[in-house]
Amino acid sequence: MNPLGFLSQYPWIGYLSGALQLIFIIHAVVTRRNLYWLFILFFLSYLGVLAYFFIEILPGFRGNARRVGANLQPALENLRPLESRIRDAREELQESDTLQRRTELAALLSRAGRQDKAQTVLQPLLNGIYADDPLVLLASAELATARRDPASAARYLQQVDLKTSASIRTRTLTLLAQAQAQQAQLSEADATFQQALIGATSEEARVRYAEFLIAQNRREAAAAQLAILERTEKRASRLYRGQEREWFALAGRLRREVG
């Protein structure tokens, strides 16, 4: 087969190759690839374009895809029905009994209002080497909060290492502020809520703060927080709105309450 004859029948292939040559040359310069790539791309035309794509471009796509998938996984997980997540969490725990899987199942059961079952799942971790692990402390605090025992919740939360992760920091400070408010420690609760808003990984912190402000009859301050939430919801991606739908819905109800 005559390559030149083939290219004369499909001239767009030549145009595409020329465009890719230019794009890849710019990419090689900007990303400071080895100098020999400039010669390969300039002199080898089609072969140079193919070589650069498979050696330099494609591996980067694969790495980015893995990173994006890892970042999306928590958001996608939050979109699933709670009962389905509990069922899968039970199966995963049966396959491998780890601290993370046990605390995740306890947290899901607590959210579903099954505090006794959540306590049973968490109990083996409370007296062992994991008793002061941030995940165990946070799960214990969530159970205490569900049982309307803010003093116990606060004791657990004050032991959590806030440097563990941004999500644990956000959740810990949000729960701690709520526990302080329930114990009439209002100035401490306000300060803790404001700390939770710094680098927050969920809209729960701002919604709970607005809720707190309304309870203190600070309606203008609450309205300001709810306006931020409204702007965030409008700008958010569909995925993020789905992930945070519980908190955006609560913010909508609070806006109607504030008027």
Secondary structure, 3 states (H helix, E strand, C coil): CCHHHHHHHCHHHHHHHHHHHHHHHHHHHHCCCCCHHHHHHHHHHHHHHHHHHHHHHHHHHHHHHHHHHHHHHHHHHHCCCHHHHHHHHHHHHHHCCCHHHHHHHHHHHHHCCCHHHHHHHHHHHHCCCCCCCHHHHHHHHHHHHHCCCHHHHHHHHCCCCCCCCHHHHHHHHHHHHHHHHHCCCHHHHHHHHHHHHCCCCCCHHHHHHHHHHHHCCCHHHHHHHHHHHHHHHHHCCHHHHHHCHHHHHHHHHHHHHHC
